[in-house]
């Protein structure tokens, strides 16, 4: 196996030998962050945030098959936004630019799982409770 293959495997969340890793990479972001292709598979939280946090996804064309988790920890606004806009599918909107947990007292525990299928960002919300609201722009 070449050094390049080993490096590619590690960046894809695989062991150097190409075996999937068993542990998730969990990263807390207390401020807005531009998500990178190499972050694919990461669980991002807003732990420690004292204000709104915006996660901007990488360019769609550069990140086919990438996927990310976003978890709102404190009761602060959490937004996941497309870099280009209008290429997210979320809760009935086939041309959304962003999704957010932004309703007072309904943010904590909200999760977005986001997958690039090569054409659009597919957004799978996981609500902390059935009354939790999602803001789609």
Secondary structure, 3 states (H helix, E strand, C coil): CCHHHHHHHHHCCECCCCCECCCCCEEECCCCEECCHHHCCCEEECCCCCCCEEEECCCHHHCCCCEEEEECCCCCCEEEECCCCCCEEECCEEEECEEEECCCCCCCCCEEEEEECCCCEEEEEECCCCCCCCEEC
